[in-house]
Structure formats: structure tokens, C-alpha cells
Amino acid sequence: MAGTIGGRLEDRVAVVTGGGQGVGRGIVRRFAREGATILLAQRNAEQGEEVVAELRAEFGVKAVYLKTDVTVREQVDAMVAAAVAQFGAIDILVNNAGGSFPKRLENHTDADMAQGMDLNFWSTFWAMRTAFPHMKARQWGRIINLGSLNGVNAHMFTAQYNISKEAVRALTRTAAVEWGPHGITSNVICPAVNSPAGDIYYAANPEMLEAIKLQIPRGKLGEAEADVGGVAAFLASDDAAHVNGTTQFVDGGSHVNGVVWRPEVED
């Protein structure tokens, strides 16, 4: 058993959506290292069950998986209720589940835009709204929403993702202002790290990866657990009590001047 490394999140209950792979998995692993109790919510049951078993075995923490489709409001509400019923609280909420697809702006349909808003924006809003009264009652809460450099830098051919993720940033800043007096902080992380989906894309487009790395001041993509997980653990802790309404760019500096992003799309 690896045990905890700092224990900053002991006695804290964290709900993380999409925690079965990529950035989400990196965050739940780092939270577990810090002693958090974790409810991992996502659609893929095989991934979810595998990761919570991993957390229990490696770190000795309480961890459960709940099958959840974040595009269904009732399931998001049930996710928060499950954490409170099983563990007595929801202290930390990480809205990580999301996704995009490449398509030219003029070819986006209303349904495409609605899908992006459901997955990336509405799911985040529903979870925040449902968690708020529980956090308010305890006068303590940490909301961490995953944004995207696609939106910040207006990357080509991902309009629905860009727009919905920027809506999440506006939502987060508004919550920071309105909910800050209740001891609840709300912050955004915009990562640029390795991920399973990215690995597949870059394997087919190695020249894109090399072009991107040349434009990242650090010279490489980050790692989900070491880089994003570390920042998320800080934001979730008492150490970040005065950090509110910010966007944390965990990207090696690539947000400063942006990077080339030109995926192949159909006309």
C-alpha cells in the first residue's frame, strides 16, 4: 500500500466526474494520495470499478464508483445525493467529464451545439447547483472545473467545445463571487497533458505533436497525476482558501502564445 503523501485531504469527501481515465484518473489518484474519500462518477463501469479498486489497494482510502451519465440531470443530482448519503458530505466537486469532436464551424448543427452544452456546461452547472446547499451548510467547499485551452485560444474546428468550456469558465467565476462568502471556492484548471485520447490522435499525427511541443515553453506535455493532480489537490485543500475565481493553466506555458491546432476535418 502506497499510503498518503501529505494527508491534506483527510476527512474530505471528493466527487470526481470522468475519473476513470486521463486527467480525471490523475486527479483521483492524487486526491487518494492526500487521503480523500472519493466517489468516482462516469458512464464506463469497467474503468470506474478498476480505478476505485486501485485507489483502495494502493492508498487504503474509501472509494466507490457510481455509474453516471452527466448529460442527464437526474443522474447528476443522484451522484451528489449518493456522496452525502454514503459519506455524510460533499466537500470537493471536480467536474472533469467532457468531450469534443472536430468539425468546421459552419457545419455545426443545433444538435451539435446542444450536445456540447449538455456534456460540458449543463453537467457542470447541475452538479454545482446540487452540491451548493451541502457546502453552504458546512461553510466549506471546493469546486474545481476543467476548462480547455481550446476555448481560451479559440482552436480551430472545435467550436462547440470551445464555447461550452468558456461558458464553464464564466460560470465558475460567477460562483466564486456569489458563493465565496460561504467558504466555497470555485476555480478552473486548463490542462495540456498526455491522455489516452491524445495518445491515439498523436500516434496518427506525430507531426502535430512535435509542432505543439516546440511551442510549449516547458518543451513537453504534462502528466495527469503529477501535474494536474498536484494543482487540483492544492485547490482542494485548506492551503488554497484564498484562491478563488482563477483559471490555473497547467500547460507548461502554452497558453501564453498559443499552439498550432489544425486537425483534419471534412469540408
Beta strands, then each sheet from edge to edge (+ up, - down):
strand 1: 13-17
strand 2: 37-42
strand 3: 63-67
strand 4: 92-95
strand 5: 141-146
strand 6: 184-191
strand 7: 247-250
sheet 1: 3+ 2+ 1+ 4+ 5+ 6+ 7+
end
